Amino acid sequence: MAKSTSSKSTKPAKTTAAKRTPSKDKRRKPEQQPRTGTVRLLSGGNPQIAKGDGDAPVQAYIAAMPGWKGDIGRRLDTLITRTIPGVRKAVKWNTPLYGLADQGWFLSFHCFTKYVKVAFFRGRLLRPVPPGESRTKDTRYLDIHETDIIDEAQLGAWVTQASQLPGERM
């Protein structure tokens, strides 16, 4: 029997993601590997925490923050809850949010590879204005790196001011 000279391939179609072999999953970066019984870390070491209201999901997020970032998270949470008694907490989009009932969210923080980013949703209205600009008109950021000395008096003043402004509805 003669071989066909047709250019059409008779190879089977590529497998879909659902049919991946285990060897392909091993090629993912270690921080992206699903880990049984532990929190998965996303890019930059940001913990993947289930969406939820209240202190428990926020504490789970903070506990899962890697290394020095966890210390920053604990300090931020302590400062915010001490400054604003009765602050409302939640985790959405793998980010802790802080707000007041019926006023919306005024602040969040998020892990990145080299810093923890604190977002003030109405930061442009704070005095002095936090240093980090955003693509969003009103939002301003404060990036906290491992070796930074945190000015807790200034951060507390920003938290107080932010809590007195209308928050974001998310």
N, C-alpha and C positions, 0 to 999 in steps of 0.2 A: 504494500500500500504506500503510495507517495505521500510525502508530507505536504501540508497546505502552505502556500506562500502568503497567505492572507496576513495583513498587519494587525488584525483584531486579536486581542489577547484573550486567552482562555483561562487566565488566572482567576481565582475566586475573588469576589469583592472584598474590600478591606473590612475588618471586623469593627463593630461599633464599640463605643466606650463601655457599654454594658458587658461586652464579651472580651474585655482586656485580659491578657494573661497576667498572672502574678508578677512575672519578671518585669513587665512594664511599670507596674505600680512601685516597684523597688527603686525606680529611677527618680522618683520625686524627692525633693529636698526633705531632709529629716524633720524640719519644723512643720511640714505639710502632711506628714504621715499621720493617719488616724491612729490614736493611741487609746487602747481600751482602759477605762478607769481613770483617765487623766483628761485635762482640758487640752484641746488642740490649740496650738499657737499658729496664728496666721502670719502674714508677712510683717516684718518689723517686730515680731514677738508679741503682737496684739492677741490677747486671749479670745477664743471663740466661746462666748457664754450665751446660753439661751435667754431669749427676751423674757423679761419679768419685771414686775413692780416691787418696790420695797428695798429694804437694806440687804437682804440675803443675796440676791443676784449681784449687787454691787460688791459685797464682801467676797463673793466667789470670784469675781473679776479681779479684784485687788490681790487676792491670794494666788491667783494664777499669773500675775504679772511677773515676768522673769527678772531675777537678780535685783539690781539697784532700782529698777523701775517700780518694783513692789513697795520699796521704802518710800518712794515719791508718792505712789498711790495712797498709802496709809496716811502720810502727812497731809496730802490734799483732802482726803475724806475727813480726817480729824479737824482740820482747820475749817472746812465748810460746815460740818455739823456743830462745831463749837460756836462759829460766827452766826449761823442761822438755825436756832433751835426749831425743831419741827420741820426741817427741810424734807421735801419729798424726793425719793430716790427711785431710779429704775435703770435697767440696762436695755438698750435698743441698739440694733446695728453694731453689736459688740463694743458698745461704748457706754460707760456710766453717765447718767444724766442727773442733774440736780435742779429742783424747781420748788415752787410753792403751789399748793392746791389752788385751782381756779386762776392761776396766773401764768402757767406754762413753765417751760424750762429756761433757766438762765445761764447754765454752765455745763460743760462736759469735759472729759479728758480721754486721751487715746494714746496707745503705745505706738511709737515708731522705732526704727532700728537704733537711732542715736539719741532720742529724746522722747519725753512725754509732752504732748501738746494739750494745753488747756485752752478751751474755746469759750469765749464770752460772747453769747449770741447777740447782745446789744452793746458790744465792747466799744464801738465808736463813740458812745455817749458817756463812757467812764472817764474820770479825771484822775491822774493823767491817763491818756489812752494807752492801752497795752500795745507793745511794740510790733507784734506780728500782724501783717495785713492779710486780708482774705479776698477771694473773688466775690464774696458776698458783701454787699454794701455796709451792713451794720456789724458783722462779726469781726472780732479781733482775737489774736492768739498770743499766748505766752508759751514758748518752748523751753522746757526744763531739761538740761543735759546732766549727765552723771556728776560732773564736777562743779556745777553751778551752786552758788549760795543763794538760797531762796529768801527773799525779803518778805517774811511772813506778815509784817505790818502792812506792806503795800498790797500783797495778795489778799489779805483779810479786808482791806478797804475796798478793793475791786469786787470781792464777793458780796460785801454789804451793799455797795452801789448797784451791782447787777441784780441782786434780789429785789430791789425796789423798783425795777423797770419792768414793763410788760414782757413776758417771756414768749418763747417759741411754742407753738402748738404742733406737736409731732405725734 
